[in-house]
Amino acid sequence: MDQYKVLLYPLMGEKATLLREKENKLTFIVSRDATIKDVKEAVEALYKVKVVGVNTMVTSKGLKKAHIRLDPKHSAEEIASHFGVL
């Protein structure tokens, strides 16, 4: 799957902010067709970081949300500032 079609947009809510600060995780809404492997590859390619793990879920609104844990040597806060979340 094309990496530019996998990640739709980042989330900026309270829970996403807490995850970013405490657990070094980024939170995105992703394509419903995207697999965990697709999400991992897209984040690694687009943001030049190492991804440790990806959890996905489908929300009650039918959107697919992904929590992406980054390697400790990369800062989720720093990555989020690049795409204007902070």
Secondary structure, 3 states (H helix, E strand, C coil): CCHHHHEEEECCCHHHHHHHHHHCEEEEEECCCCCHHHHHHHHHHHHCCCEEEEEEEECCCCCEEEEEEECCCCCHHHHHHHCCCC
